[in-house]
């Protein structure tokens, strides 16, 4: 029997679910060149506009001159360089925890943390809308795996009653396709009541949320006792690449001993850690970036609501517009691109069937005029497509 890959790909095309990679031919930012076309992009995760910051670029350049351009080995052989160690110490201080551990990607951080902490005989309980990396980690851990209703502490509590062994409750901090926040106080209470640990992947919260950019845990004023396992990524608000897990001394030492995605991979380039140290400094000192981003989010939401667009419950930089039908979402994305704007259509299986959407992301590098251009284009495209009737009342 042979693999019939062509039929599988044809079915994906017929369902309007076929993924294609746009070719970026410029630096990341609001104004990009994609597949040869200049576009105003509202689809990247560089929330604080640090990916092209001159000081971050210079830190990378200086780091490459000093440390070279490769990690050279795994952390446990001879790949753990001084910049990696300094960045881990800075991230621990930033998150208010004793230790932090660097990973090469966010996917690897989630996979490493979950599979190191639980296994056969244990239980993993996850929000049904968690990121794919978290769901994959739970399934691959070998633990009993179950999902609770989205952001529902009562649903979680019912599943905790049936949990066996060590129990890990896992949630996104900010849900990447909806932009809403996890109800961490309620989830933490439910977990602690049953002696479970709560793990939060705050990939989209670090930077935009919290008085100092400390993410959803800072936003809610929670402690390490509430959230023993905290994951963050460096490729979004930090503007660089990589990820980390922060927590207790025993947590980090356990990950070093048992997290296979950490043990069996080459470390990130030390120069990258140098760049991230600089971006972390800027994130912690240039509060205007977060304040300005909040203003753009308010501007967009007010304008979209006036147009009668179906927004989701989000005050984060992730601003989805619910469409429903995948083909309509793709067509609206194409119409926007024809007008020089890049907004991604998100379809199943990334989101549930019947909930395709346009996923707008805003950054501190955008201007108020650019946000208004987006609103004007959305009004025109929705009107021409018949997707909704703008409400000017």
BELRA-V121726 format. One line per field, one symbol per residue. phi: phi as a letter, one per 30 degrees, with the letter a starting at -180 (. if undefined). psi: psi as a letter, one per 20 degrees, with the letter a starting at -180 (. if undefined). Layout:
phi->???
psi->???
//
This chain:
phi->.cdcddddddddddchcdcbcdcdbaddldcbcbhicdbccbbccdecicdcdeddddddddddddcicbdiadedcbccceeeddddddddddcibdbbbdbdbdedddddddddcbaejcbccbddceeedddddddddiddcbccdehcddddeddddcdbidcccbbddcddccidcdddeddddddddcidcccbcceccdjdcjecididddeciccdddbdbbcbccccddibajaabbldeddddddddbdddddcadddeeddddddedddddedccdddddddeddddeddddddddidddcdbccddbdcdcjddddddddddddddcibcbddcbeddbeeibeaccdbcbdddcdddddddddddeddddddidaceccd
psi->prpmhhhghhhgghjkjppqoqopkrqqahorppkjppqopljrjmhjkihkphhgghhgghhhhhiajqhhrrhiekjnrghgghgghhhgghikrhqqpqrhrhghgggggghhhqbpiapppqpijqqhhggggghihirppqprqpkohggghhhhhjqqapppppqqgpphihjrqqmggghgggghhjkqqpppolgihpfhqqhjjjahghgikrrhhgnhoppqqijdhhjdqarqpqbrghgghhhhhiohhgglqqqqphhghgghgghggghihmhhggggghghggggggghhhijqnqrnpkrionqopgfpghhggghgggghhjjqopppprqjhrqpjkqrpoppqriiqrhhhhhgggghgggghghijhqoqoj.
//
